[in-house]
Amino acid sequence: MGNTRNDLRVGFLPPEALSPVEWQVTDGLVSYERALAVMEARASAIADGTAPELVWLIEHPPLYTAGTSARPEQLISARFPVHPAGRGGQFTYHGPGQRIAYVMLDLRRRGPDVRRFVATLEASIIRALATFNVAGERREDRVGVWVRRPEKDADREDKIAAIGIRVKRWVSLHGISLNVDCDLTHYAGIVPCGVNETRFGVTSLVDLGIPATLPDADIALRREFEPLFGATSVRGADPAETSALGPALAQA
């Protein structure tokens, strides 16, 4: 039997009438509370047809998020704030040096196929990693992108990118996290994504010996996003600075 997720068709191009996806990068650290509020507001506007789709690239301060399948015993030590995420999946870590890409796309107009959407996100990350000569792979039983580490052990695999999404009114929320140059010891407080076998770990581009920066990763991610999801545009305000969400949110 083949790897059925590998057999999924990838590509999630929009109908011709859909505007280019806004591609926005926010410098500095964005609190998780603010990110959730921005995503919820933007996803609602996309569903209402009053705002274009958005890919929002940010960094968070060190924190853990708990997906809808997270179990209490998977939180080993609450070294950092723990936030309920509302997305699928279990516990994961976010922090400086990790590129978060929150992907808000209109799946109703592109095609209501969540499995193909996730497979296409994985494919875009794998292609971006290939530009750094890193061979990322997907696994049937483990969502995300993995790299083989034979220099550590024959069957060792480390996760370099996580995927967790939520769909509301057929608009996607949350998205991907790619480890570029983050502190991997921070993962010790959780069972990352519920995978607790010792032959599975976490890694980053820098840990693999690739002297990449977040801007380097951003260029690769955008370049590989467009053939699979369609054109992007940098026009529009920085989502973190929008005043449409109300003045109280500026303190989040």
Disulfide bonds with the S-S distance in Angstrom:
none
